[in-house]
């Protein structure tokens, strides 16, 4: 029995599109930048003034977002066109993106909470981090099934 050949015919990877690498790098940069800013602010600024929370990287979800985005960018830049590096980098990138998405989803599900005893709300940086996480996860998933043509 030749299982490897049957699997190769059934699960033939898609050709690589360099667009997904660029999208991954840009979304990782946006996610890292968003994690360096505060994710919460006072909800009723007319009553309590403009007060921002601590930078997001000081929370567990923010630090996960910052470090994962930086690591994904480094991994994408270190990947070459050989199958060996692609087989090593792409599944690991997908795993890291899924962990980041899960950490951010749990953080969002918990809600913004309170800030100095007053109801808080999300900032634009939090929304940017959520969008960047979704884009990074999508780019990693698209790159996971792709291969470089001719290699």
Secondary structure, 3 states (H helix, E strand, C coil): CCHHHHHHHHCCCEECCHHHHHHHHHHHHHHHHHHCCECEEECCHHHHCCCECCEHHHCHHHHHHHHHHHHHHHHHHHCCCCHHHHHHHHHHHHHHHHHHHHHHHHHHHHCCCEECCEEEEECHHHHHHHHHHHHHHHHHHHHHCEECCCC
